[in-house]
Each structure stands twice: as C-alpha cells, then as structure tokens.
Amino acid sequence: MIIVKLSGGLGNQLFQYALGRQLSIVNHTDLKMDTTNFSQPSGGTTRTFALGSFNIHAAQANKDEIKLLAGEPNRIFQRVRRKIGLMPIHYFKEPHFHFYQPVLSLQDGVYLDGYWQSEKYFAEIADRIREDLKPVGSFSNQYETFKQSIKQSVSVSVHIRRGDYTTTSKANRYLKPCEALYYQTAVEYLTKRISNLVFFVFSDDIEWAKAHIHFGFPMQYVEGNSAQEDLLLIASCQHHIIANSTFSWWGAWLNPHPDKIVIAPQKWFSTERFDTKDLLPESWILL
C-alpha cells in the first residue's frame, strides 16, 4: 500500500495523485489517499477533495492505515518529532521543491507528504495518467456549448489566476497574479505564428477578467462551470497561456497533442525560495 497525502486545490492534488500512481504501479500495490487535511482551512484557504470527478485508481485511506505508515495523527506531535529527525520509518516528506529522483525508488508501504510538482515524477506513465483523468459522470449543457466552440476554432486557453493570490493567505506570501504585460506578450507571440486564433479566458475571478483582459482578438470568457469542467475545457484547447498556477499547468499538460504551444510565466513565485527548474516541461515557452 502507498498512501499519498492530498492537500491544496485541484492542481496540487493531481500532482500528488500522479506520483502516488507511479509508485503504486511500479510496486504492484494499492494506492490510497489521505484526505484528512481537508477537514480544516489550510493557510486561510478552504480546500476540498477534488478528484472524485475523474477515473482515478485510488481509495481513501482510513485512520488505521494512515497511522500505520505516517505515525500518530496528532499534528503538533508529528511536527516536533520530524523537526528533531524522529520520523516514522514509512513516512517520506518531500525534501525540496525541485525534482528528487530517489523518491521513484521507494518501495511498497510508504506515506508520501509533499507537492511533487514536476512531470518527471510520472513521465513514464503519462498516457495512463491522462486515462485516469478522464471524467466520470455527465456535464452541464453550458460545458458542452463551450466545448463545441473550442473545437470549432483555433483555440487558445488563457488562465487568469487571482483568488487567494490577492488576499491575506499562505498562497499570497509566495504567489502573485501574473501581470498584464505577460499576457499581452504571450498573445503577441502566438498571433505572429498562428492565424485566426480565438482566446478562451478562464479565471477564478471572471468578472475581473471581463473588466481588465482585452486582447483585440476574438475572445470568449468561460464561466458557470465547475473547476473540473474548466480544467477539461482548457485541455480541449489547441494552445495555452497558463498562469503561475498548477490548475492551468494541468489543463495544458492534459492536452496530448505534440504540436501544442504552451506559454508559461518565467517567474512562478514572488520569492527565490523555491527552485523551479523542474516545474515546467522543456517544450513549454517561458515569457
């Protein structure tokens, strides 16, 4: 059994699931998810389990299973033990932000605690991850209408991430919204290379985007969908301008076409604390 601790929003949970899935396949064992982190707000932002709409191959771990691999459930007690180096033998915490190769050699019976934000953790099973993230259940009529528009055009997703990046939160300490100049430069890059583009704007603050994001090219503002529906609509677009957000990272990554153009911000965090050298696939354009 492999247990992966889930935390954060949809994009973070997908990274955590993907590494757990990689290790469960290599070790021919079950993957379980620790979702207890969603019982209280994290860093001022309320999060919930977000993977239920996908065809994932994992079950929720129970308290006894978590205790077996991660140790005592008391978080304060855990933190003290880990700070002095007394971690449970089966507990593995991400040592730093960039890719850590030794984690891929872990064997059955391990609890994973981290963000694991690199394609390198699951590149070997990329096709399987895309299969796992196919939706289960039906979609709204609005989703189907937007998807039809996307399929009938030379479509570019544009993600505007605001939300807790603009409030007093843990995220706001390290992450700020991308500036308008980034988006304008990205649009110019694409329009010089591809004709007849239609830009589909996605945002967690769509009213702000309507008021401030205008490119002078055909645009549609996508609204009224669930986060999971928006993710799949982003993946349906031909090209992508992502924000410094794991949500749009996954939307772009889920697009399987090799000729896609993905533009990402050169500066992901507002601090130099994190080494992002392994965060973005090599084929993506940094601006």
Stockholm file with secondary structure:
# STOCKHOLM 1.0

chainA/1-287         MIIVKLSGGLGNQLFQYALGRQLSIVNHTDLKMDTTNFSQPSGGTTRTFALGSFNIHAAQANKDEIKLLAGEPNRIFQRVRRKIGLMPIHYFKEPHFHFYQPVLSLQDGVYLDGYWQSEKYFAEIADRIREDLKPVGSFSNQYETFKQSIKQSVSVSVHIRRGDYTTTSKANRYLKPCEALYYQTAVEYLTKRISNLVFFVFSDDIEWAKAHIHFGFPMQYVEGNSAQEDLLLIASCQHHIIANSTFSWWGAWLNPHPDKIVIAPQKWFSTERFDTKDLLPESWILL
#=GR chainA/1-287 SS CEEEECCSSHHHHHHHHHHHHHHHHHTTCCEEEECGGGGSCBTTBCCCCCCTTBCCCCEECCHHHHHHHHCCSCHHHHHHHHHTTCCCTTEEECCSSSCCGGGGGCCSSEEEESCCCCGGGTGGGHHHHHHHTSBCSCCCHHHHHHHHHHHTSEEEEEEECCGGGSSSSHHHHHCCCCCHHHHHHHHHHHHTTCSSEEEEEEESSHHHHHHHCCCSSCEEECCSCCHHHHHHHHHHSSEEECCSSHHHHHHHHTCCCTTCCEEECSCCSSSSSSCCTTTSCTTSEEC
#=GC SS_cons         CEEEECCSSHHHHHHHHHHHHHHHHHTTCCEEEECGGGGSCBTTBCCCCCCTTBCCCCEECCHHHHHHHHCCSCHHHHHHHHHTTCCCTTEEECCSSSCCGGGGGCCSSEEEESCCCCGGGTGGGHHHHHHHTSBCSCCCHHHHHHHHHHHTSEEEEEEECCGGGSSSSHHHHHCCCCCHHHHHHHHHHHHTTCSSEEEEEEESSHHHHHHHCCCSSCEEECCSCCHHHHHHHHHHSSEEECCSSHHHHHHHHTCCCTTCCEEECSCCSSSSSSCCTTTSCTTSEEC
//
